[in-house]
Amino acid sequence: MSDLVDALNTLRDSLLDASMALRDYQFEMDTAQRSYANEAASAVMARFTTGLR
């Protein structure tokens, strides 16, 4: 059970790191690229959260 908790904590940390990196990159992209990146990230997160249910 503790291995599962550790793995989930690692996943959470990785997702948080990815989220922060995407926020940083958001300001470096033009509007069209930013919109596409937001849609792609939302799609990935929707698939992820759907899999958790």
mmCIF entry with sequence, helices, sheets and N, C-alpha, C, O atoms, coordinates in Angstrom:
data_MODEL
# 
_entry.id   MODEL 
# 
_entity.id                         1 
_entity.type                       polymer 
_entity.pdbx_number_of_molecules   1 
# 
_entity_poly.entity_id                      1 
_entity_poly.type                           'polypeptide(L)' 
_entity_poly.nstd_linkage                   no 
_entity_poly.nstd_monomer                   no 
_entity_poly.pdbx_seq_one_letter_code       MSDLVDALNTLRDSLLDASMALRDYQFEMDTAQRSYANEAASAVMARFTTGLR 
_entity_poly.pdbx_seq_one_letter_code_can   MSDLVDALNTLRDSLLDASMALRDYQFEMDTAQRSYANEAASAVMARFTTGLR 
_entity_poly.pdbx_strand_id                 A 
# 
loop_
_entity_poly_seq.entity_id 
_entity_poly_seq.num 
_entity_poly_seq.mon_id 
_entity_poly_seq.hetero 
1 1  MET n 
1 2  SER n 
1 3  ASP n 
1 4  LEU n 
1 5  VAL n 
1 6  ASP n 
1 7  ALA n 
1 8  LEU n 
1 9  ASN n 
1 10 THR n 
1 11 LEU n 
1 12 ARG n 
1 13 ASP n 
1 14 SER n 
1 15 LEU n 
1 16 LEU n 
1 17 ASP n 
1 18 ALA n 
1 19 SER n 
1 20 MET n 
1 21 ALA n 
1 22 LEU n 
1 23 ARG n 
1 24 ASP n 
1 25 TYR n 
1 26 GLN n 
1 27 PHE n 
1 28 GLU n 
1 29 MET n 
1 30 ASP n 
1 31 THR n 
1 32 ALA n 
1 33 GLN n 
1 34 ARG n 
1 35 SER n 
1 36 TYR n 
1 37 ALA n 
1 38 ASN n 
1 39 GLU n 
1 40 ALA n 
1 41 ALA n 
1 42 SER n 
1 43 ALA n 
1 44 VAL n 
1 45 MET n 
1 46 ALA n 
1 47 ARG n 
1 48 PHE n 
1 49 THR n 
1 50 THR n 
1 51 GLY n 
1 52 LEU n 
1 53 ARG n 
# 
_struct_asym.id          A 
_struct_asym.entity_id   1 
# 
loop_
_struct_conf.conf_type_id 
_struct_conf.id 
_struct_conf.pdbx_PDB_helix_id 
_struct_conf.beg_label_comp_id 
_struct_conf.beg_label_asym_id 
_struct_conf.beg_label_seq_id 
_struct_conf.pdbx_beg_PDB_ins_code 
_struct_conf.end_label_comp_id 
_struct_conf.end_label_asym_id 
_struct_conf.end_label_seq_id 
_struct_conf.pdbx_end_PDB_ins_code 
_struct_conf.beg_auth_comp_id 
_struct_conf.beg_auth_asym_id 
_struct_conf.beg_auth_seq_id 
_struct_conf.end_auth_comp_id 
_struct_conf.end_auth_asym_id 
_struct_conf.end_auth_seq_id 
_struct_conf.pdbx_PDB_helix_class 
_struct_conf.details 
_struct_conf.pdbx_PDB_helix_length 
HELX_P HELX_P1 AA1 SER A 2  ? GLN A 26 ? SER A 2  GLN A 26 1 ? 25 
HELX_P HELX_P2 AA2 THR A 31 ? LEU A 52 ? THR A 31 LEU A 52 1 ? 22 
# 
_struct_conf_type.id          HELX_P 
_struct_conf_type.criteria    ? 
_struct_conf_type.reference   ? 
# 
loop_
_atom_site.group_PDB 
_atom_site.id 
_atom_site.type_symbol 
_atom_site.label_atom_id 
_atom_site.label_alt_id 
_atom_site.label_comp_id 
_atom_site.label_asym_id 
_atom_site.label_entity_id 
_atom_site.label_seq_id 
_atom_site.pdbx_PDB_ins_code 
_atom_site.Cartn_x 
_atom_site.Cartn_y 
_atom_site.Cartn_z 
_atom_site.occupancy 
_atom_site.B_iso_or_equiv 
_atom_site.pdbx_formal_charge 
_atom_site.auth_seq_id 
_atom_site.auth_comp_id 
_atom_site.auth_asym_id 
_atom_site.auth_atom_id 
_atom_site.pdbx_PDB_model_num 
ATOM 1   N N  . MET A 1 1  ? 0.815   -1.181 0.000   1.00 0.00 ? 1  MET A N  1 
ATOM 2   C CA . MET A 1 1  ? 0.000   0.000  0.000   1.00 0.00 ? 1  MET A CA 1 
ATOM 3   C C  . MET A 1 1  ? 0.872   1.263  0.000   1.00 0.00 ? 1  MET A C  1 
ATOM 4   O O  . MET A 1 1  ? 0.542   2.240  -0.672  1.00 0.00 ? 1  MET A O  1 
ATOM 5   N N  . SER A 1 2  ? 1.957   1.247  0.734   1.00 0.00 ? 2  SER A N  1 
ATOM 6   C CA . SER A 1 2  ? 2.811   2.431  0.782   1.00 0.00 ? 2  SER A CA 1 
ATOM 7   C C  . SER A 1 2  ? 3.473   2.684  -0.571  1.00 0.00 ? 2  SER A C  1 
ATOM 8   O O  . SER A 1 2  ? 3.744   3.834  -0.917  1.00 0.00 ? 2  SER A O  1 
ATOM 9   N N  . ASP A 1 3  ? 3.740   1.613  -1.350  1.00 0.00 ? 3  ASP A N  1 
ATOM 10  C CA . ASP A 1 3  ? 4.296   1.805  -2.695  1.00 0.00 ? 3  ASP A CA 1 
ATOM 11  C C  . ASP A 1 3  ? 3.308   2.536  -3.581  1.00 0.00 ? 3  ASP A C  1 
ATOM 12  O O  . ASP A 1 3  ? 3.703   3.390  -4.375  1.00 0.00 ? 3  ASP A O  1 
ATOM 13  N N  . LEU A 1 4  ? 2.030   2.217  -3.458  1.00 0.00 ? 4  LEU A N  1 
ATOM 14  C CA . LEU A 1 4  ? 0.995   2.886  -4.233  1.00 0.00 ? 4  LEU A CA 1 
ATOM 15  C C  . LEU A 1 4  ? 0.908   4.359  -3.853  1.00 0.00 ? 4  LEU A C  1 
ATOM 16  O O  . LEU A 1 4  ? 0.817   5.226  -4.723  1.00 0.00 ? 4  LEU A O  1 
ATOM 17  N N  . VAL A 1 5  ? 0.935   4.639  -2.561  1.00 0.00 ? 5  VAL A N  1 
ATOM 18  C CA . VAL A 1 5  ? 0.886   6.015  -2.087  1.00 0.00 ? 5  VAL A CA 1 
ATOM 19  C C  . VAL A 1 5  ? 2.097   6.792  -2.607  1.00 0.00 ? 5  VAL A C  1 
ATOM 20  O O  . VAL A 1 5  ? 1.961   7.930  -3.054  1.00 0.00 ? 5  VAL A O  1 
ATOM 21  N N  . ASP A 1 6  ? 3.264   6.184  -2.550  1.00 0.00 ? 6  ASP A N  1 
ATOM 22  C CA . ASP A 1 6  ? 4.469   6.845  -3.055  1.00 0.00 ? 6  ASP A CA 1 
ATOM 23  C C  . ASP A 1 6  ? 4.358   7.128  -4.550  1.00 0.00 ? 6  ASP A C  1 
ATOM 24  O O  . ASP A 1 6  ? 4.734   8.204  -5.016  1.00 0.00 ? 6  ASP A O  1 
ATOM 25  N N  . ALA A 1 7  ? 3.836   6.150  -5.300  1.00 0.00 ? 7  ALA A N  1 
ATOM 26  C CA . ALA A 1 7  ? 3.678   6.325  -6.746  1.00 0.00 ? 7  ALA A CA 1 
ATOM 27  C C  . ALA A 1 7  ? 2.679   7.442  -7.050  1.00 0.00 ? 7  ALA A C  1 
ATOM 28  O O  . ALA A 1 7  ? 2.907   8.246  -7.953  1.00 0.00 ? 7  ALA A O  1 
ATOM 29  N N  . LEU A 1 8  ? 1.587   7.495  -6.307  1.00 0.00 ? 8  LEU A N  1 
ATOM 30  C CA . LEU A 1 8  ? 0.596   8.553  -6.520  1.00 0.00 ? 8  LEU A CA 1 
ATOM 31  C C  . LEU A 1 8  ? 1.155   9.920  -6.151  1.00 0.00 ? 8  LEU A C  1 
ATOM 32  O O  . LEU A 1 8  ? 0.869   10.908 -6.827  1.00 0.00 ? 8  LEU A O  1 
ATOM 33  N N  . ASN A 1 9  ? 1.940   9.988  -5.098  1.00 0.00 ? 9  ASN A N  1 
ATOM 34  C CA . ASN A 1 9  ? 2.581   11.255 -4.731  1.00 0.00 ? 9  ASN A CA 1 
ATOM 35  C C  . ASN A 1 9  ? 3.560   11.704 -5.808  1.00 0.00 ? 9  ASN A C  1 
ATOM 36  O O  . ASN A 1 9  ? 3.642   12.892 -6.121  1.00 0.00 ? 9  ASN A O  1 
ATOM 37  N N  . THR A 1 10 ? 4.296   10.763 -6.371  1.00 0.00 ? 10 THR A N  1 
ATOM 38  C CA . THR A 1 10 ? 5.223   11.083 -7.457  1.00 0.00 ? 10 THR A CA 1 
ATOM 39  C C  . THR A 1 10 ? 4.464   11.575 -8.679  1.00 0.00 ? 10 THR A C  1 
ATOM 40  O O  . THR A 1 10 ? 4.886   12.531 -9.329  1.00 0.00 ? 10 THR A O  1 
ATOM 41  N N  . LEU A 1 11 ? 3.345   10.929 -8.995  1.00 0.00 ? 11 LEU A N  1 
ATOM 42  C CA . LEU A 1 11 ? 2.515   11.354 -10.114 1.00 0.00 ? 11 LEU A CA 1 
ATOM 43  C C  . LEU A 1 11 ? 1.989   12.763 -9.878  1.00 0.00 ? 11 LEU A C  1 
ATOM 44  O O  . LEU A 1 11 ? 2.031   13.603 -10.777 1.00 0.00 ? 11 LEU A O  1 
ATOM 45  N N  . ARG A 1 12 ? 1.499   13.021 -8.680  1.00 0.00 ? 12 ARG A N  1 
ATOM 46  C CA . ARG A 1 12 ? 1.003   14.361 -8.340  1.00 0.00 ? 12 ARG A CA 1 
ATOM 47  C C  . ARG A 1 12 ? 2.092   15.408 -8.515  1.00 0.00 ? 12 ARG A C  1 
ATOM 48  O O  . ARG A 1 12 ? 1.852   16.465 -9.099  1.00 0.00 ? 12 ARG A O  1 
ATOM 49  N N  . ASP A 1 13 ? 3.283   15.120 -8.014  1.00 0.00 ? 13 ASP A N  1 
ATOM 50  C CA . ASP A 1 13 ? 4.390   16.061 -8.130  1.00 0.00 ? 13 ASP A CA 1 
ATOM 51  C C  . ASP A 1 13 ? 4.754   16.310 -9.588  1.00 0.00 ? 13 ASP A C  1 
ATOM 52  O O  . ASP A 1 13 ? 5.040   17.443 -9.974  1.00 0.00 ? 13 ASP A O  1 
ATOM 53  N N  . SER A 1 14 ? 4.743   15.260 -10.396 1.00 0.00 ? 14 SER A N  1 
ATOM 54  C CA . SER A 1 14 ? 5.072   15.399 -11.811 1.00 0.00 ? 14 SER A CA 1 
ATOM 55  C C  . SER A 1 14 ? 4.020   16.231 -12.542 1.00 0.00 ? 14 SER A C  1 
ATOM 56  O O  . SER A 1 14 ? 4.354   17.066 -13.382 1.00 0.00 ? 14 SER A O  1 
ATOM 57  N N  . LEU A 1 15 ? 2.755   15.997 -12.218 1.00 0.00 ? 15 LEU A N  1 
ATOM 58  C CA . LEU A 1 15 ? 1.693   16.787 -12.839 1.00 0.00 ? 15 LEU A CA 1 
ATOM 59  C C  . LEU A 1 15 ? 1.774   18.253 -12.417 1.00 0.00 ? 15 LEU A C  1 
ATOM 60  O O  . LEU A 1 15 ? 1.522   19.146 -13.225 1.00 0.00 ? 15 LEU A O  1 
ATOM 61  N N  . LEU A 1 16 ? 2.117   18.496 -11.181 1.00 0.00 ? 16 LEU A N  1 
ATOM 62  C CA . LEU A 1 16 ? 2.275   19.864 -10.713 1.00 0.00 ? 16 LEU A CA 1 
ATOM 63  C C  . LEU A 1 16 ? 3.435   20.548 -11.433 1.00 0.00 ? 16 LEU A C  1 
ATOM 64  O O  . LEU A 1 16 ? 3.316   21.699 -11.854 1.00 0.00 ? 16 LEU A O  1 
ATOM 65  N N  . ASP A 1 17 ? 4.551   19.844 -11.573 1.00 0.00 ? 17 ASP A N  1 
ATOM 66  C CA . ASP A 1 17 ? 5.693   20.392 -12.305 1.00 0.00 ? 17 ASP A CA 1 
ATOM 67  C C  . ASP A 1 17 ? 5.322   20.704 -13.749 1.00 0.00 ? 17 ASP A C  1 
ATOM 68  O O  . ASP A 1 17 ? 5.687   21.755 -14.277 1.00 0.00 ? 17 ASP A O  1 
ATOM 69  N N  . ALA A 1 18 ? 4.596   19.788 -14.385 1.00 0.00 ? 18 ALA A N  1 
ATOM 70  C CA . ALA A 1 18 ? 4.172   19.996 -15.774 1.00 0.00 ? 18 ALA A CA 1 
ATOM 71  C C  . ALA A 1 18 ? 3.232   21.192 -15.873 1.00 0.00 ? 18 ALA A C  1 
ATOM 72  O O  . ALA A 1 18 ? 3.327   21.989 -16.807 1.00 0.00 ? 18 ALA A O  1 
ATOM 73  N N  . SER A 1 19 ? 2.336   21.313 -14.918 1.00 0.00 ? 19 SER A N  1 
ATOM 74  C CA . SER A 1 19 ? 1.397   22.431 -14.901 1.00 0.00 ? 19 SER A CA 1 
ATOM 75  C C  . SER A 1 19 ? 2.126   23.770 -14.777 1.00 0.00 ? 19 SER A C  1 
ATOM 76  O O  . SER A 1 19 ? 1.809   24.729 -15.481 1.00 0.00 ? 19 SER A O  1 
ATOM 77  N N  . MET A 1 20 ? 3.091   23.819 -13.887 1.00 0.00 ? 20 MET A N  1 
ATOM 78  C CA . MET A 1 20 ? 3.847   25.065 -13.714 1.00 0.00 ? 20 MET A CA 1 
ATOM 79  C C  . MET A 1 20 ? 4.668   25.392 -14.959 1.00 0.00 ? 20 MET A C  1 
ATOM 80  O O  . MET A 1 20 ? 4.771   26.557 -15.345 1.00 0.00 ? 20 MET A O  1 
ATOM 81  N N  . ALA A 1 21 ? 5.245   24.385 -15.581 1.00 0.00 ? 21 ALA A N  1 
ATOM 82  C CA . ALA A 1 21 ? 6.020   24.610 -16.800 1.00 0.00 ? 21 ALA A CA 1 
ATOM 83  C C  . ALA A 1 21 ? 5.116   25.114 -17.920 1.00 0.00 ? 21 ALA A C  1 
ATOM 84  O O  . ALA A 1 21 ? 5.493   26.018 -18.665 1.00 0.00 ? 21 ALA A O  1 
ATOM 85  N N  . LEU A 1 22 ? 3.923   24.531 -18.039 1.00 0.00 ? 22 LEU A N  1 
ATOM 86  C CA . LEU A 1 22 ? 2.980   24.987 -19.061 1.00 0.00 ? 22 LEU A CA 1 
ATOM 87  C C  . LEU A 1 22 ? 2.555   26.421 -18.816 1.00 0.00 ? 22 LEU A C  1 
ATOM 88  O O  . LEU A 1 22 ? 2.389   27.184 -19.768 1.00 0.00 ? 22 LEU A O  1 
ATOM 89  N N  . ARG A 1 23 ? 2.376   26.803 -17.564 1.00 0.00 ? 23 ARG A N  1 
ATOM 90  C CA . ARG A 1 23 ? 2.039   28.197 -17.237 1.00 0.00 ? 23 ARG A CA 1 
ATOM 91  C C  . ARG A 1 23 ? 3.161   29.133 -17.689 1.00 0.00 ? 23 ARG A C  1 
ATOM 92  O O  . ARG A 1 23 ? 2.904   30.200 -18.248 1.00 0.00 ? 23 ARG A O  1 
ATOM 93  N N  . ASP A 1 24 ? 4.401   28.725 -17.444 1.00 0.00 ? 24 ASP A N  1 
ATOM 94  C CA . ASP A 1 24 ? 5.536   29.548 -17.858 1.00 0.00 ? 24 ASP A CA 1 
ATOM 95  C C  . ASP A 1 24 ? 5.583   29.681 -19.375 1.00 0.00 ? 24 ASP A C  1 
ATOM 96  O O  . ASP A 1 24 ? 5.792   30.774 -19.902 1.00 0.00 ? 24 ASP A O  1 
ATOM 97  N N  . TYR A 1 25 ? 5.390   28.573 -20.072 1.00 0.00 ? 25 TYR A N  1 
ATOM 98  C CA . TYR A 1 25 ? 5.439   28.587 -21.535 1.00 0.00 ? 25 TYR A CA 1 
ATOM 99  C C  . TYR A 1 25 ? 4.273   29.349 -22.141 1.00 0.00 ? 25 TYR A C  1 
ATOM 100 O O  . TYR A 1 25 ? 4.383   29.881 -23.246 1.00 0.00 ? 25 TYR A O  1 
ATOM 101 N N  . GLN A 1 26 ? 3.164   29.405 -21.431 1.00 0.00 ? 26 GLN A N  1 
ATOM 102 C CA . GLN A 1 26 ? 1.967   30.076 -21.941 1.00 0.00 ? 26 GLN A CA 1 
ATOM 103 C C  . GLN A 1 26 ? 2.271   31.523 -22.307 1.00 0.00 ? 26 GLN A C  1 
ATOM 104 O O  . GLN A 1 26 ? 1.734   32.036 -23.289 1.00 0.00 ? 26 GLN A O  1 
ATOM 105 N N  . PHE A 1 27 ? 3.106   32.173 -21.549 1.00 0.00 ? 27 PHE A N  1 
ATOM 106 C CA . PHE A 1 27 ? 3.407   33.574 -21.791 1.00 0.00 ? 27 PHE A CA 1 
ATOM 107 C C  . PHE A 1 27 ? 4.433   33.770 -22.900 1.00 0.00 ? 27 PHE A C  1 
ATOM 108 O O  . PHE A 1 27 ? 4.641   34.893 -23.359 1.00 0.00 ? 27 PHE A O  1 
ATOM 109 N N  . GLU A 1 28 ? 5.071   32.697 -23.332 1.00 0.00 ? 28 GLU A N  1 
ATOM 110 C CA . GLU A 1 28 ? 6.060   32.796 -24.388 1.00 0.00 ? 28 GLU A CA 1 
ATOM 111 C C  . GLU A 1 28 ? 5.483   32.455 -25.761 1.00 0.00 ? 28 GLU A C  1 
ATOM 112 O O  . GLU A 1 28 ? 6.147   32.656 -26.777 1.00 0.00 ? 28 GLU A O  1 
ATOM 113 N N  . MET A 1 29 ? 4.256   31.942 -25.799 1.00 0.00 ? 29 MET A N  1 
ATOM 114 C CA . MET A 1 29 ? 3.644   31.528 -27.055 1.00 0.00 ? 29 MET A CA 1 
ATOM 115 C C  . MET A 1 29 ? 2.704   32.606 -27.559 1.00 0.00 ? 29 MET A C  1 
ATOM 116 O O  . MET A 1 29 ? 2.210   33.431 -26.790 1.00 0.00 ? 29 MET A O  1 
ATOM 117 N N  . ASP A 1 30 ? 2.461   32.586 -28.872 1.00 0.00 ? 30 ASP A N  1 
ATOM 118 C CA . ASP A 1 30 ? 1.479   33.523 -29.386 1.00 0.00 ? 30 ASP A CA 1 
ATOM 119 C C  . ASP A 1 30 ? 0.073   32.998 -29.083 1.00 0.00 ? 30 ASP A C  1 
ATOM 120 O O  . ASP A 1 30 ? -0.081  31.880 -28.592 1.00 0.00 ? 30 ASP A O  1 
ATOM 121 N N  . THR A 1 31 ? -0.930  33.787 -29.370 1.00 0.00 ? 31 THR A N  1 
ATOM 122 C CA . THR A 1 31 ? -2.303  33.462 -28.985 1.00 0.00 ? 31 THR A CA 1 
ATOM 123 C C  . THR A 1 31 ? -2.805  32.161 -29.581 1.00 0.00 ? 31 THR A C  1 
ATOM 124 O O  . THR A 1 31 ? -3.442  31.378 -28.877 1.00 0.00 ? 31 THR A O  1 
ATOM 125 N N  . ALA A 1 32 ? -2.544  31.907 -30.842 1.00 0.00 ? 32 ALA A N  1 
ATOM 126 C CA . ALA A 1 32 ? -3.024  30.675 -31.486 1.00 0.00 ? 32 ALA A CA 1 
ATOM 127 C C  . ALA A 1 32 ? -2.377  29.452 -30.842 1.00 0.00 ? 32 ALA A C  1 
ATOM 128 O O  . ALA A 1 32 ? -3.059  28.469 -30.551 1.00 0.00 ? 32 ALA A O  1 
ATOM 129 N N  . GLN A 1 33 ? -1.083  29.508 -30.622 1.00 0.00 ? 33 GLN A N  1 
ATOM 130 C CA . GLN A 1 33 ? -0.397  28.394 -29.983 1.00 0.00 ? 33 GLN A CA 1 
ATOM 131 C C  . GLN A 1 33 ? -0.870  28.215 -28.550 1.00 0.00 ? 33 GLN A C  1 
ATOM 132 O O  . GLN A 1 33 ? -1.014  27.084 -28.086 1.00 0.00 ? 33 GLN A O  1 
ATOM 133 N N  . ARG A 1 34 ? -1.112  29.295 -27.852 1.00 0.00 ? 34 ARG A N  1 
ATOM 134 C CA . ARG A 1 34 ? -1.584  29.223 -26.473 1.00 0.00 ? 34 ARG A CA 1 
ATOM 135 C C  . ARG A 1 34 ? -2.954  28.546 -26.426 1.00 0.00 ? 34 ARG A C  1 
ATOM 136 O O  . ARG A 1 34 ? -3.205  27.705 -25.564 1.00 0.00 ? 34 ARG A O  1 
ATOM 137 N N  . SER A 1 35 ? -3.823  28.910 -27.340 1.00 0.00 ? 35 SER A N  1 
ATOM 138 C CA . SER A 1 35 ? -5.152  28.303 -27.395 1.00 0.00 ? 35 SER A CA 1 
ATOM 139 C C  . SER A 1 35 ? -5.049  26.806 -27.665 1.00 0.00 ? 35 SER A C  1 
ATOM 140 O O  . SER A 1 35 ? -5.727  26.008 -27.017 1.00 0.00 ? 35 SER A O  1 
ATOM 141 N N  . TYR A 1 36 ? -4.205  26.426 -28.618 1.00 0.00 ? 36 TYR A N  1 
ATOM 142 C CA . TYR A 1 36 ? -4.020  25.007 -28.927 1.00 0.00 ? 36 TYR A CA 1 
ATOM 143 C C  . TYR A 1 36 ? -3.450  24.254 -27.728 1.00 0.00 ? 36 TYR A C  1 
ATOM 144 O O  . TYR A 1 36 ? -3.895  23.148 -27.421 1.00 0.00 ? 36 TYR A O  1 
ATOM 145 N N  . ALA A 1 37 ? -2.479  24.841 -27.057 1.00 0.00 ? 37 ALA A N  1 
ATOM 146 C CA . ALA A 1 37 ? -1.863  24.193 -25.891 1.00 0.00 ? 37 ALA A CA 1 
ATOM 147 C C  . ALA A 1 37 ? -2.891  24.010 -24.774 1.00 0.00 ? 37 ALA A C  1 
ATOM 148 O O  . ALA A 1 37 ? -2.920  22.967 -24.120 1.00 0.00 ? 37 ALA A O  1 
ATOM 149 N N  . ASN A 1 38 ? -3.727  25.016 -24.557 1.00 0.00 ? 38 ASN A N  1 
ATOM 150 C CA . ASN A 1 38 ? -4.762  24.901 -23.525 1.00 0.00 ? 38 ASN A CA 1 
ATOM 151 C C  . ASN A 1 38 ? -5.750  23.792 -23.866 1.00 0.00 ? 38 ASN A C  1 
ATOM 152 O O  . ASN A 1 38 ? -6.135  23.015 -22.993 1.00 0.00 ? 38 ASN A O  1 
ATOM 153 N N  . GLU A 1 39 ? -6.163  23.713 -25.134 1.00 0.00 ? 39 GLU A N  1 
ATOM 154 C CA . GLU A 1 39 ? -7.093  22.664 -25.552 1.00 0.00 ? 39 GLU A CA 1 
ATOM 155 C C  . GLU A 1 39 ? -6.468  21.283 -25.403 1.00 0.00 ? 39 GLU A C  1 
ATOM 156 O O  . GLU A 1 39 ? -7.119  20.351 -24.932 1.00 0.00 ? 39 GLU A O  1 
ATOM 157 N N  . ALA A 1 40 ? -5.200  21.151 -25.806 1.00 0.00 ? 40 ALA A N  1 
ATOM 158 C CA . ALA A 1 40 ? -4.515  19.859 -25.704 1.00 0.00 ? 40 ALA A CA 1 
ATOM 159 C C  . ALA A 1 40 ? -4.348  19.447 -24.245 1.00 0.00 ? 40 ALA A C  1 
ATOM 160 O O  . ALA A 1 40 ? -4.573  18.287 -23.901 1.00 0.00 ? 40 ALA A O  1 
ATOM 161 N N  . ALA A 1 41 ? -3.959  20.380 -23.391 1.00 0.00 ? 41 ALA A N  1 
ATOM 162 C CA . ALA A 1 41 ? -3.791  20.072 -21.968 1.00 0.00 ? 41 ALA A CA 1 
ATOM 163 C C  . ALA A 1 41 ? -5.132  19.714 -21.331 1.00 0.00 ? 41 ALA A C  1 
ATOM 164 O O  . ALA A 1 41 ? -5.208  18.797 -20.513 1.00 0.00 ? 41 ALA A O  1 
ATOM 165 N N  . SER A 1 42 ? -6.181  20.431 -21.702 1.00 0.00 ? 42 SER A N  1 
ATOM 166 C CA . SER A 1 42 ? -7.510  20.130 -21.168 1.00 0.00 ? 42 SER A CA 1 
ATOM 167 C C  . SER A 1 42 ? -7.968  18.741 -21.594 1.00 0.00 ? 42 SER A C  1 
ATOM 168 O O  . SER A 1 42 ? -8.562  18.009 -20.802 1.00 0.00 ? 42 SER A O  1 
ATOM 169 N N  . ALA A 1 43 ? -7.692  18.380 -22.842 1.00 0.00 ? 43 ALA A N  1 
ATOM 170 C CA . ALA A 1 43 ? -8.073  17.053 -23.334 1.00 0.00 ? 43 ALA A CA 1 
ATOM 171 C C  . ALA A 1 43 ? -7.341  15.959 -22.568 1.00 0.00 ? 43 ALA A C  1 
ATOM 172 O O  . ALA A 1 43 ? -7.939  14.949 -22.197 1.00 0.00 ? 43 ALA A O  1 
ATOM 173 N N  . VAL A 1 44 ? -6.056  16.159 -22.334 1.00 0.00 ? 44 VAL A N  1 
ATOM 174 C CA . VAL A 1 44 ? -5.271  15.163 -21.585 1.00 0.00 ? 44 VAL A CA 1 
ATOM 175 C C  . VAL A 1 44 ? -5.794  15.043 -20.159 1.00 0.00 ? 44 VAL A C  1 
ATOM 176 O O  . VAL A 1 44 ? -5.963  13.934 -19.653 1.00 0.00 ? 44 VAL A O  1 
ATOM 177 N N  . MET A 1 45 ? -6.052  16.170 -19.510 1.00 0.00 ? 45 MET A N  1 
ATOM 178 C CA . MET A 1 45 ? -6.545  16.133 -18.140 1.00 0.00 ? 45 MET A CA 1 
ATOM 179 C C  . MET A 1 45 ? -7.940  15.509 -18.074 1.00 0.00 ? 45 MET A C  1 
ATOM 180 O O  . MET A 1 45 ? -8.252  14.799 -17.118 1.00 0.00 ? 45 MET A O  1 
ATOM 181 N N  . ALA A 1 46 ? -8.781  15.767 -19.080 1.00 0.00 ? 46 ALA A N  1 
ATOM 182 C CA . ALA A 1 46 ? -10.117 15.163 -19.102 1.00 0.00 ? 46 ALA A CA 1 
ATOM 183 C C  . ALA A 1 46 ? -10.014 13.647 -19.234 1.00 0.00 ? 46 ALA A C  1 
ATOM 184 O O  . ALA A 1 46 ? -10.738 12.913 -18.561 1.00 0.00 ? 46 ALA A O  1 
ATOM 185 N N  . ARG A 1 47 ? -9.115  13.177 -20.101 1.00 0.00 ? 47 ARG A N  1 
ATOM 186 C CA . ARG A 1 47 ? -8.919  11.724 -20.235 1.00 0.00 ? 47 ARG A CA 1 
ATOM 187 C C  . ARG A 1 47 ? -8.391  11.147 -18.930 1.00 0.00 ? 47 ARG A C  1 
ATOM 188 O O  . ARG A 1 47 ? -8.801  10.062 -18.518 1.00 0.00 ? 47 ARG A O  1 
ATOM 189 N N  . PHE A 1 48 ? -7.498  11.857 -18.288 1.00 0.00 ? 48 PHE A N  1 
ATOM 190 C CA . PHE A 1 48 ? -6.916  11.382 -17.027 1.00 0.00 ? 48 PHE A CA 1 
ATOM 191 C C  . PHE A 1 48 ? -7.977  11.287 -15.941 1.00 0.00 ? 48 PHE A C  1 
ATOM 192 O O  . PHE A 1 48 ? -8.084  10.268 -15.259 1.00 0.00 ? 48 PHE A O  1 
ATOM 193 N N  . THR A 1 49 ? -8.766  12.357 -15.781 1.00 0.00 ? 49 THR A N  1 
ATOM 194 C CA . THR A 1 49 ? -9.769  12.369 -14.729 1.00 0.00 ? 49 THR A CA 1 
ATOM 195 C C  . THR A 1 49 ? -10.886 11.380 -15.013 1.00 0.00 ? 49 THR A C  1 
ATOM 196 O O  . THR A 1 49 ? -11.451 10.817 -14.076 1.00 0.00 ? 49 THR A O  1 
ATOM 197 N N  . THR A 1 50 ? -11.222 11.152 -16.275 1.00 0.00 ? 50 THR A N  1 
ATOM 198 C CA . THR A 1 50 ? -12.229 10.156 -16.631 1.00 0.00 ? 50 THR A CA 1 
ATOM 199 C C  . THR A 1 50 ? -11.746 8.763  -16.242 1.00 0.00 ? 50 THR A C  1 
ATOM 200 O O  . THR A 1 50 ? -12.540 7.933  -15.798 1.00 0.00 ? 50 THR A O  1 
ATOM 201 N N  . GLY A 1 51 ? -10.469 8.505  -16.403 1.00 0.00 ? 51 GLY A N  1 
ATOM 202 C CA . GLY A 1 51 ? -9.900  7.217  -16.048 1.00 0.00 ? 51 GLY A CA 1 
ATOM 203 C C  . GLY A 1 51 ? -9.894  6.971  -14.550 1.00 0.00 ? 51 GLY A C  1 
ATOM 204 O O  . GLY A 1 51 ? -9.823  5.821  -14.116 1.00 0.00 ? 51 GLY A O  1 
ATOM 205 N N  . LEU A 1 52 ? -9.965  8.012  -13.763 1.00 0.00 ? 52 LEU A N  1 
ATOM 206 C CA . LEU A 1 52 ? -9.955  7.871  -12.294 1.00 0.00 ? 52 LEU A CA 1 
ATOM 207 C C  . LEU A 1 52 ? -11.324 7.484  -11.745 1.00 0.00 ? 52 LEU A C  1 
ATOM 208 O O  . LEU A 1 52 ? -11.432 7.036  -10.603 1.00 0.00 ? 52 LEU A O  1 
ATOM 209 N N  . ARG A 1 53 ? -12.356 7.653  -12.541 1.00 0.00 ? 53 ARG A N  1 
ATOM 210 C CA . ARG A 1 53 ? -13.712 7.358  -12.052 1.00 0.00 ? 53 ARG A CA 1 
ATOM 211 C C  . ARG A 1 53 ? -14.065 5.935  -12.205 1.00 0.00 ? 53 ARG A C  1 
ATOM 212 O O  . ARG A 1 53 ? -15.169 5.530  -11.841 1.00 0.00 ? 53 ARG A O  1 
# 
